[in-house]
Amino acid sequence: MTSSHGPVPGVYARLGVKPIINAGSWLTALGGSLMSPEVLRAMQEASTAFVDLHALQLAAGEVLARASGAEAGFVTGGAAASNVLMAAACMAGDDPSKIDRLPDSRGMKNELVLFDGHRNHYDSNYEIAGATIVPWGFAGNGKPYQLEEAINEQTCAMAWIEAPFMKHPMPFAEAAQIAHGREVPVIVDAAAEVPPADNLTRFISDGADMVGYSGGKGIGGPQGSGMLVGRNDLVAAAYENHLNSCGTRAGVGRSAKASKEDIVGFVTALQMFTDTDHEAVWAGWRAGAEHIVDRLRGIDGLRVVLEDGDPNRQGPQAVIYFEHGWDGPDPGEVRAALRAADPAIHVGAGGYGDEINIVMVNVQPGEERIIADRLREVLSGPN
Ligand SMILES: *Cc1c(COP(=O)(O)O)cnc(C)c1O
């Protein structure tokens, strides 16, 4: 089996699954990200010997803490897993009898306050641990007094979500300060926010008590990995919930397991990420987006631009805006035509409206030409 952009890797060919072009970002459903040969070699090496997983997590934790500026950390089975563990830690602490009882959180502080505009499809991660979400704010806006009012004796944590196109009610540091004023720990889901590399340290330095990240998005680690970093006591509690080493049964955190290969792979990816020349990588993404913008010039009714520097967008993107005079296929039809191509091309889900955005972070060298040619064909007929 071949595809028009090269031979199909044997493992996929044998299963009859065709590779796609991922111009939609670090989306889990499109494969997250690709691991570098160095990360893969590290994982393979890790698979050749047994180690005490606890000792490995302790050593990995030092690397994670250094990279994030946090006191402690460990490798989890993904950012969703980190969310489960952070919520569990804020409810049960490191008390084995409470850890055993979760997700039944009766008798524990179990209300997690979350800004209304931060509601998203990963909320369930907190509920899996046994927390009840208490939304604050209204219709996408939130005032300090509304956060104050949402907090009470039963509050276990304030959660904050950092994600593309997420609207914030106030600066993170300000919300964290309000929560801390009421002795409520602050947990952050920053799954897909790295790069920029600054986001590895920003939330901790602005007051987060724990932060979770995906390993298999911009950091380039195993797709089934993530990290959890933060305050010594809370990270220790999250770790107890994860392993449930002192309890009598596997708790809610067991599903957050990371293998020795995941741990080593993630640590290797994180170290490589922090050593990366991010400007050079960014310039490569920009060049790819520019090629697409150039190729789509002069089509009436479309405005095709390079968007670079918008913090809501993951890297430089080629964005197609459909103007009033446009009488060709609508954005949904364009997406469908791209998905029907061979290889199938998946683009971004938009952001500010019914646009098409081509995200370069996972576009492999040369694929920008396939994307540009196919888009030209779909948008202006073959030429
Ligand atoms: C991707 C994502 C997650 C889940 O991350 P995994 O590492 O796939 O578990 C959670 N929260 C947000 C905001 C995300 O973007």
The ligand as a Gaussian input file, in Angstrom:
#p B3LYP/6-31G(d) Opt

LIG

0 1
 C       -5.794000      17.701000      25.120000
 C       -6.392000      18.264000      26.343000
 C       -6.619000      17.460000      27.468000
 C       -6.338000      15.978000      27.468000
 O       -4.976000      15.736000      27.333000
 P       -4.395000      14.242000      27.210000
 O       -2.929000      14.410000      27.373000
 O       -4.784000      13.773000      25.845000
 O       -5.011000      13.433000      28.270000
 C       -7.121000      18.055000      28.607000
 N       -7.402000      19.376000      28.641000
 C       -7.221000      20.195000      27.577000
 C       -7.549000      21.645000      27.690000
 C       -6.700000      19.662000      26.383000
 O       -6.483000      20.440000      25.324000

